[in-house]
Amino acid sequence: MRLEMANFNQACVKATRPDQRPYVLAVDDEYINRLILNDLLQVHFKLTCVDSGQACLDAVNQSPPDLILLDINMPTMNGFEVCQWLKDQPAFNAIPVIFLTAKITEQDQHHGLALGAVDYITKPFSESILLARIQTHLSLSLNAKMMAHVNAQLQSERHTIERIMHKMQHDARFVTQSLRTLHMPMTDTSADVILSARTPDGRRQVLMGDFTGHGLSAAIAAPMVSALFYAQAANNQALCDTARLLNQELCQRLPTELFMAAVFMEWSDQANTITLWNCAMPDVQVFRQGKLLQTVPSSALALGIVDAFYDQACPLTLHVRSGDVLFGFSDGLLDARSTQGEVFGAQKLSGVLNDMLTLGLPLRYVQNQLFEFVGEIGVQDDASVLELRI
């Protein structure tokens, strides 16, 4: 990082001018003041002294300086007006301005700083103090430019990673039959995953997962989970074996604070039973004829916490009928709060699902009700819904 900072520093200087010293522009209509500043500063900086506000603007347009020393009492255009013009220009508003003036009232100082000046020095001034403040603000300005440069690089890299992950998470092997899904991510990358596959022998397998946190760091393991899930299904593996493998891989590869809550479902089209594991996810809700029939609470730890936990996890066998509907959720949905602090919760969600099924509405109805509930606060975590219709 230090080497990158040094390289950026050098690049900024060389791109601006051959003289690698910082460029300071001093503005004062008094000839004697310009002589004093020239004698004091030319040893340390590349210096230009001008005698008016308009000359300052012309100099800035020709070659933007690293810092401006600006007098206030000048004819035609005073220092306050010059500073205001600079701060109104996107190309120049980051140039640090130090007022160097004989106006000493508190009101003048407040006005100058309110316009965006970084400092206010009154005449007569101490040479050592002036040099120290110039150096300080040059350093702060350079650091700000460096941070903007680094942030732009990080943002570009993040967008690249997000595009890669988006393609990896939307797998062509996803089986849509009998499923509807709803994703409400906080960012372009979601920590929630929903995977659906059919094995060569005709079994359906579904995984709904929710990684801790949200955003890029939480979603970083999702492509690995997706790749393993579909590979296992293609090899005709039982879903319990896939779950065990995923847990082992997440334990080995992820930091301790990152793990994945999950719901696993496996069934065949000919059977009237579904095998289900709920591993630290909100209760799965089962509806029959539009009414809540039962819930399936969590019975195991999230994946990626304990190496051998799946040896102790017991699946639940659900007896289902044609027309039954199962819903799985990530906790971002249930934990959403209204502007009054009320939690959306499982009970309200059951009512929303009841209305949706009774009226034959699309799954988007859940999102509309959620957004209406949270109002201006918005959803504070990734939220997803899975609907499986028998």
C-alpha positions as CSV (number, residue, x, y, z in Angstrom):
1,M,0.0,0.0,0.0
2,R,2.9,2.4,0.8
3,L,4.5,1.7,-2.5
4,E,1.2,2.4,-4.3
5,M,0.8,5.7,-2.4
6,A,4.3,6.7,-3.4
7,N,3.7,5.9,-7.0
8,F,0.4,7.8,-7.0
9,N,2.1,10.8,-5.4
10,Q,4.8,10.8,-8.1
11,A,2.3,10.3,-10.9
12,C,0.2,13.2,-9.7
13,V,3.2,15.5,-9.6
14,K,4.7,14.4,-13.0
15,A,1.3,14.6,-14.7
16,T,0.9,18.2,-13.5
17,R,4.3,19.7,-14.3
18,P,8.0,18.9,-14.9
19,D,8.9,20.8,-11.7
20,Q,8.1,18.3,-9.1
21,R,7.5,20.8,-6.3
22,P,3.9,21.7,-5.4
23,Y,2.5,24.6,-7.3
24,V,1.3,27.5,-5.1
25,L,-0.7,30.4,-6.6
26,A,-0.5,33.6,-4.4
27,V,-3.0,36.4,-5.0
28,D,-2.5,39.9,-3.5
29,D,-3.0,43.4,-5.0
30,E,-0.1,44.9,-2.9
31,Y,3.3,44.7,-4.6
32,I,5.2,44.6,-1.4
33,N,3.1,41.6,-0.2
34,R,3.8,39.7,-3.4
35,L,7.6,40.4,-2.9
36,I,7.5,39.1,0.6
37,L,5.6,35.9,-0.4
38,N,8.0,35.4,-3.4
39,D,11.1,35.6,-1.1
40,L,9.5,33.2,1.4
41,L,7.9,30.6,-0.8
42,Q,9.9,30.3,-4.0
43,V,12.5,28.1,-2.3
44,H,9.9,25.6,-1.3
45,F,7.3,25.7,-4.0
46,K,6.8,26.4,-7.7
47,L,5.2,29.8,-7.1
48,T,3.2,32.2,-9.2
49,C,2.1,35.6,-7.8
50,V,-0.7,37.6,-9.4
51,D,-2.3,40.9,-8.4
52,S,-6.0,40.5,-8.9
53,G,-9.0,38.2,-8.6
54,Q,-9.4,38.0,-12.4
55,A,-5.7,37.2,-12.8
56,C,-6.2,34.4,-10.3
57,L,-9.0,32.9,-12.3
58,D,-7.0,33.2,-15.5
59,A,-4.0,31.4,-13.9
60,V,-6.2,28.6,-12.5
61,N,-7.8,28.0,-15.9
62,Q,-4.4,27.9,-17.5
63,S,-2.8,25.5,-14.9
64,P,-4.7,24.5,-11.7
65,P,-2.4,25.0,-8.7
66,D,-2.1,22.6,-5.8
67,L,-3.0,25.4,-3.3
68,I,-4.1,29.1,-3.5
69,L,-3.1,31.9,-1.0
70,L,-5.8,34.5,-1.4
71,D,-6.1,38.1,-0.2
72,I,-9.6,39.4,0.4
73,N,-9.3,43.2,0.0
74,M,-8.8,43.6,-3.8
75,P,-10.5,45.9,-6.3
76,T,-13.1,44.7,-8.9
77,M,-13.2,41.1,-7.6
78,N,-12.5,40.5,-3.9
79,G,-11.2,37.3,-2.3
80,F,-14.6,36.1,-1.2
81,E,-15.9,36.3,-4.7
82,V,-12.9,34.5,-6.1
83,C,-13.3,31.7,-3.5
84,Q,-17.0,31.4,-4.3
85,W,-16.3,31.1,-8.0
86,L,-13.7,28.4,-7.4
87,K,-16.0,26.4,-5.2
88,D,-18.7,26.6,-7.8
89,Q,-16.5,25.0,-10.4
90,P,-16.4,21.1,-10.3
91,A,-12.9,21.2,-12.0
92,F,-11.4,23.5,-9.3
93,N,-13.5,23.2,-6.1
94,A,-11.0,20.7,-4.6
95,I,-8.1,23.1,-4.7
96,P,-7.4,24.2,-1.1
97,V,-7.7,27.9,-0.5
98,I,-6.0,29.7,2.4
99,F,-7.1,33.3,3.0
100,L,-4.1,35.5,3.8
101,T,-5.5,38.8,4.7
102,A,-5.6,41.9,7.0
103,K,-9.3,41.4,7.6
104,I,-9.2,40.1,11.2
105,T,-12.9,40.2,12.4
106,E,-14.5,36.9,13.5
107,Q,-17.3,37.5,11.1
108,D,-14.8,37.7,8.2
109,Q,-13.1,34.5,9.3
110,H,-16.5,32.7,9.6
111,H,-17.5,33.8,6.2
112,G,-14.3,32.8,4.5
113,L,-14.4,29.3,6.1
114,A,-18.1,29.0,5.2
115,L,-17.2,29.6,1.6
116,G,-15.0,26.5,1.6
117,A,-11.5,27.9,2.5
118,V,-9.4,25.4,4.4
119,D,-7.7,28.0,6.6
120,Y,-7.7,31.7,7.4
121,I,-4.4,33.5,8.3
122,T,-4.3,37.2,9.3
123,K,-1.5,39.7,8.5
124,P,1.0,40.2,9.8
125,F,1.8,36.5,9.8
126,S,4.5,34.3,11.1
127,E,6.7,32.9,8.3
128,S,7.1,29.5,10.1
129,I,3.3,29.2,10.8
130,L,2.5,30.1,7.2
131,L,4.9,27.4,5.8
132,A,3.6,24.8,8.3
133,R,0.0,25.4,7.3
134,I,0.7,25.4,3.6
135,Q,2.5,22.0,4.0
136,T,-0.3,20.6,6.1
137,H,-3.0,21.5,3.6
138,L,-0.9,20.3,0.7
139,S,-0.5,16.9,2.4
140,L,-4.2,16.7,3.2
141,S,-5.1,17.6,-0.4
142,L,-2.7,15.0,-1.8
143,N,-4.1,12.4,0.6
144,A,-7.7,13.2,-0.5
145,K,-6.7,12.8,-4.1
146,M,-5.0,9.5,-3.3
147,M,-8.0,8.2,-1.5
148,A,-10.3,9.2,-4.4
149,H,-8.0,7.4,-6.8
150,V,-7.9,4.2,-4.6
151,N,-11.6,4.3,-4.1
152,A,-12.2,4.6,-7.8
153,Q,-10.0,1.5,-8.3
154,L,-11.8,-0.5,-5.6
155,Q,-15.2,0.5,-7.1
156,S,-14.1,-0.6,-10.5
157,E,-12.8,-3.9,-9.2
158,R,-16.0,-4.4,-7.2
159,H,-18.2,-3.9,-10.2
160,T,-16.0,-6.4,-12.1
161,I,-16.4,-9.0,-9.3
162,E,-20.1,-8.4,-9.1
163,R,-20.6,-9.0,-12.8
164,I,-18.6,-12.3,-12.5
165,M,-20.6,-13.4,-9.5
166,H,-23.9,-12.5,-11.1
167,K,-23.1,-14.8,-14.1
168,M,-21.9,-17.6,-11.8
169,Q,-25.0,-17.4,-9.6
170,H,-27.5,-17.5,-12.5
171,D,-26.9,-21.1,-13.6
172,A,-28.5,-22.5,-16.7
173,R,-29.0,-25.8,-14.8
174,F,-31.6,-24.2,-12.5
175,V,-34.9,-26.1,-12.8
176,T,-37.8,-23.8,-12.6
177,Q,-40.6,-26.4,-12.6
178,S,-43.0,-25.9,-9.6
179,L,-40.8,-23.0,-8.2
180,R,-41.3,-19.3,-7.9
181,T,-38.6,-17.1,-6.3
182,L,-38.3,-13.5,-5.2
183,H,-35.0,-11.8,-4.6
184,M,-34.7,-8.4,-2.9
185,P,-31.0,-7.7,-2.6
186,M,-29.6,-4.6,-0.9
187,T,-26.7,-4.4,-3.4
188,D,-25.9,-5.8,-6.8
189,T,-24.7,-9.0,-5.1
190,S,-26.9,-10.9,-2.7
191,A,-26.0,-13.1,0.2
192,D,-29.1,-15.2,-0.5
193,V,-28.9,-18.1,-2.9
194,I,-31.7,-20.3,-4.3
195,L,-30.6,-23.4,-6.3
196,S,-32.8,-26.1,-7.9
197,A,-31.7,-29.2,-9.8
198,R,-33.0,-32.6,-11.0
199,T,-30.9,-35.7,-10.6
200,P,-30.5,-38.2,-13.4
201,D,-32.8,-40.6,-11.5
202,G,-35.6,-38.0,-11.4
203,R,-35.3,-36.6,-7.9
204,R,-35.8,-32.8,-7.3
205,Q,-33.3,-31.0,-5.1
206,V,-33.7,-27.5,-3.8
207,L,-31.3,-25.4,-1.6
208,M,-32.2,-22.0,-0.2
209,G,-29.2,-20.4,1.6
210,D,-28.5,-17.1,3.4
211,F,-24.9,-16.1,4.2
212,T,-24.2,-14.0,7.3
213,G,-24.2,-10.3,6.5
214,H,-24.9,-8.9,3.1
215,G,-23.1,-7.5,0.1
216,L,-19.9,-8.6,-1.6
217,S,-18.2,-10.2,1.4
218,A,-21.3,-12.3,2.2
219,A,-21.9,-13.4,-1.3
220,I,-18.3,-14.4,-2.2
221,A,-18.8,-18.1,-1.4
222,A,-22.1,-18.4,-3.3
223,P,-20.5,-19.5,-6.6
224,M,-18.7,-22.3,-4.8
225,V,-21.9,-23.5,-3.2
226,S,-23.7,-23.4,-6.5
227,A,-20.9,-25.3,-8.4
228,L,-20.8,-28.1,-5.7
229,F,-24.6,-28.3,-5.5
230,Y,-25.1,-28.8,-9.3
231,A,-22.1,-31.1,-9.6
232,Q,-23.5,-33.4,-6.8
233,A,-27.0,-33.4,-8.4
234,A,-25.5,-34.3,-11.8
235,N,-23.7,-37.2,-10.1
236,N,-26.9,-38.5,-8.6
237,Q,-25.8,-37.8,-5.1
238,A,-28.3,-37.8,-2.2
239,L,-29.0,-34.3,-0.9
240,C,-27.9,-35.3,2.6
241,D,-24.4,-36.1,1.2
242,T,-24.4,-32.7,-0.7
243,A,-25.3,-30.9,2.5
244,R,-22.5,-32.7,4.4
245,L,-20.0,-31.8,1.6
246,L,-21.1,-28.1,1.6
247,N,-20.7,-27.9,5.3
248,Q,-17.2,-29.3,5.2
249,E,-16.1,-27.0,2.4
250,L,-17.5,-23.9,4.1
251,C,-15.8,-24.9,7.4
252,Q,-12.5,-25.3,5.6
253,R,-12.6,-22.3,3.3
254,L,-14.5,-19.5,5.0
255,P,-13.5,-17.4,8.1
256,T,-15.3,-18.3,11.3
257,E,-17.6,-15.3,11.2
258,L,-19.0,-16.3,7.7
259,F,-21.4,-19.2,7.5
260,M,-24.6,-20.1,5.6
261,A,-28.0,-20.8,7.1
262,A,-29.9,-23.1,4.7
263,V,-33.1,-25.1,3.9
264,F,-32.7,-28.3,1.9
265,M,-35.6,-30.1,0.1
266,E,-35.6,-33.4,-1.8
267,W,-38.5,-35.3,-3.4
268,S,-39.6,-37.2,-6.4
269,D,-42.5,-36.3,-8.6
270,Q,-44.1,-39.7,-7.9
271,A,-43.9,-39.5,-4.1
272,N,-46.2,-37.7,-1.7
273,T,-43.4,-36.9,0.7
274,I,-40.7,-34.3,0.8
275,T,-37.5,-34.6,2.9
276,L,-36.6,-31.3,4.4
277,W,-33.7,-30.0,6.5
278,N,-33.9,-26.5,8.1
279,C,-30.5,-25.4,9.2
280,A,-30.9,-22.1,11.1
281,M,-33.3,-20.5,8.6
282,P,-36.7,-19.0,9.6
283,D,-39.5,-21.5,9.8
284,V,-40.7,-23.0,6.5
285,Q,-44.4,-22.4,6.1
286,V,-46.7,-25.1,4.5
287,F,-50.0,-24.0,3.1
288,R,-53.0,-26.2,2.1
289,Q,-56.0,-24.7,0.3
290,G,-54.7,-21.3,1.1
291,K,-54.4,-21.8,4.8
292,L,-51.3,-22.2,7.0
293,L,-51.1,-26.0,7.7
294,Q,-47.8,-26.3,9.6
295,T,-44.4,-24.8,10.1
296,V,-41.0,-26.5,10.0
297,P,-38.5,-24.8,12.4
298,S,-34.8,-25.0,12.4
299,S,-33.3,-28.3,13.7
300,A,-29.6,-27.8,13.0
301,L,-26.8,-25.4,12.9
302,A,-26.0,-23.2,9.9
303,L,-23.4,-24.7,7.5
304,G,-19.8,-23.8,8.0
305,I,-19.7,-23.6,11.8
306,V,-19.0,-27.1,13.0
307,D,-17.2,-29.7,10.9
308,A,-19.3,-32.7,11.7
309,F,-22.7,-31.2,12.6
310,Y,-24.6,-32.9,9.8
311,D,-24.0,-36.3,11.4
312,Q,-26.4,-35.1,14.1
313,A,-28.9,-33.3,11.9
314,C,-32.2,-35.1,11.5
315,P,-34.3,-34.4,8.4
316,L,-38.1,-34.1,8.5
317,T,-40.4,-36.0,6.2
318,L,-43.4,-34.0,5.1
319,H,-46.5,-35.7,3.8
320,V,-47.9,-33.5,1.0
321,R,-50.8,-33.4,-1.4
322,S,-51.2,-31.9,-4.8
323,G,-51.8,-28.2,-4.5
324,D,-49.9,-27.8,-1.2
325,V,-47.5,-24.8,-1.2
326,L,-44.2,-24.6,0.8
327,F,-42.5,-21.2,1.5
328,G,-39.0,-20.6,2.6
329,F,-37.6,-17.2,3.6
330,S,-34.3,-15.5,4.5
331,D,-34.4,-13.6,7.8
332,G,-34.0,-10.2,6.0
333,L,-37.7,-10.5,5.2
334,L,-38.9,-11.3,8.7
335,D,-36.6,-8.9,10.5
336,A,-37.6,-5.8,8.4
337,R,-38.9,-3.0,10.5
338,S,-41.4,-0.2,9.9
339,T,-40.7,3.5,10.7
340,Q,-42.4,2.9,14.1
341,G,-40.0,0.0,14.8
342,E,-42.5,-2.8,14.3
343,V,-41.0,-6.1,13.0
344,F,-42.6,-7.6,9.9
345,G,-42.4,-11.0,11.5
346,A,-43.7,-14.5,10.6
347,Q,-47.3,-13.9,11.6
348,K,-47.8,-10.9,9.3
349,L,-46.0,-12.8,6.6
350,S,-48.4,-15.7,6.9
351,G,-51.3,-13.3,6.5
352,V,-49.7,-11.8,3.4
353,L,-49.2,-15.3,1.9
354,N,-52.7,-16.3,2.7
355,D,-54.1,-13.3,0.8
356,M,-51.7,-13.9,-2.1
357,L,-52.8,-17.6,-2.4
358,T,-56.5,-16.8,-1.9
359,L,-56.5,-14.1,-4.6
360,G,-54.2,-15.9,-7.0
361,L,-51.7,-13.0,-6.9
362,P,-48.1,-13.1,-8.2
363,L,-45.2,-13.5,-5.7
364,R,-44.3,-9.9,-6.3
365,Y,-47.3,-9.1,-4.0
366,V,-45.0,-10.1,-1.0
367,Q,-42.5,-7.5,-2.1
368,N,-45.1,-4.8,-2.5
369,Q,-46.5,-5.5,1.0
370,L,-43.0,-5.5,2.5
371,F,-42.0,-2.2,0.9
372,E,-45.2,-0.6,2.0
373,F,-44.6,-1.8,5.5
374,V,-40.9,-0.5,5.8
375,G,-41.6,2.8,4.1
376,E,-38.7,5.2,3.9
377,I,-36.4,3.1,6.0
378,G,-36.2,0.4,3.4
379,V,-35.2,-3.2,3.8
380,Q,-31.9,-3.4,5.8
381,D,-30.8,-6.9,4.7
382,D,-31.0,-9.1,1.7
383,A,-34.5,-10.7,1.5
384,S,-35.7,-13.7,-0.5
385,V,-38.7,-15.9,-0.8
386,L,-39.0,-19.4,-2.3
387,E,-42.3,-20.9,-3.2
388,L,-42.6,-24.6,-4.0
389,R,-46.0,-25.7,-5.3
390,I,-46.7,-29.4,-5.2
